[in-house]
């Protein structure tokens, strides 16, 4: 399949339905993870219109957008409805990711509904916030099966196991992420926030095999890492698995441009991270159909 490898794709963008913004304090009472993130100093609200405006400013061609992955499946559905409408009205500039609670009854039907609406993936799901264990196949096999059978990739929140604590960090890191890959080699999975450092283990021959279905996005990278992480990931052989993700509305492309320039990436390496790797991920996920 021929792709425009110069396309710029933001693979990690959050949008919030107006109803969520208006009632966030009431929702936060029974959604503790949501409450923690909303109370953080870097929190921002963002609509689909905000995303499209920022894309124009940042010269982004396509953004992959998702609502918030709540414990409450009704709130997840509300977010998915908003994303469906946003995608439909975007002229192809927005692609949808479905949010579900993988331990809730009927989540498989919700993934299928979103796939039929043209969604390309599932996520960003929060193992700690939604209280599920990504190392436990009893809790993940239905989620993995739905993604695989529908040709969708999975985006999971991960965090570095060292360093300071911050709202939403959670305890799912490289060890847990690698176990998920081992349990579900058929699923194409993106680990947010550089996989909490999981990419570095691709230097181990045995882990290179285990992680053959893993990708890593750059969401929130300016808060977490210096520019050296990009050079190190490329040197580790993971350069073709790094996806540009801004974590908008928390951050936008300008902060990442500074890091990319400081890392002195080649034009080819930057082109891969900014879009070509994302297109390759989609092709590989679709190949499972």
Secondary structure as GFF3:
##gff-version 3
##sequence-region A 1 289
A	DSSP	beta_strand	9	14	.	.	.	ID=ss1
A	DSSP	alpha_helix	18	22	.	.	.	ID=ss2
A	DSSP	alpha_helix	24	30	.	.	.	ID=ss3
A	DSSP	alpha_helix	32	38	.	.	.	ID=ss4
A	DSSP	alpha_helix	48	58	.	.	.	ID=ss5
A	DSSP	beta_strand	62	66	.	.	.	ID=ss6
A	DSSP	alpha_helix	73	88	.	.	.	ID=ss7
A	DSSP	beta_strand	94	98	.	.	.	ID=ss8
A	DSSP	alpha_helix	107	116	.	.	.	ID=ss9
A	DSSP	beta_strand	121	125	.	.	.	ID=ss10
A	DSSP	alpha_helix	137	149	.	.	.	ID=ss11
A	DSSP	beta_strand	153	156	.	.	.	ID=ss12
A	DSSP	alpha_helix	174	183	.	.	.	ID=ss13
A	DSSP	beta_strand	189	191	.	.	.	ID=ss14
A	DSSP	three_ten_helix	193	203	.	.	.	ID=ss15
A	DSSP	alpha_helix	205	210	.	.	.	ID=ss16
A	DSSP	three_ten_helix	211	213	.	.	.	ID=ss17
A	DSSP	beta_strand	214	217	.	.	.	ID=ss18
A	DSSP	alpha_helix	221	224	.	.	.	ID=ss19
A	DSSP	alpha_helix	228	235	.	.	.	ID=ss20
A	DSSP	three_ten_helix	239	241	.	.	.	ID=ss21
A	DSSP	beta_strand	242	243	.	.	.	ID=ss22
A	DSSP	alpha_helix	253	263	.	.	.	ID=ss23
A	DSSP	alpha_helix	267	271	.	.	.	ID=ss24
A	DSSP	pi_helix	272	276	.	.	.	ID=ss25
A	DSSP	alpha_helix	277	286	.	.	.	ID=ss26
###
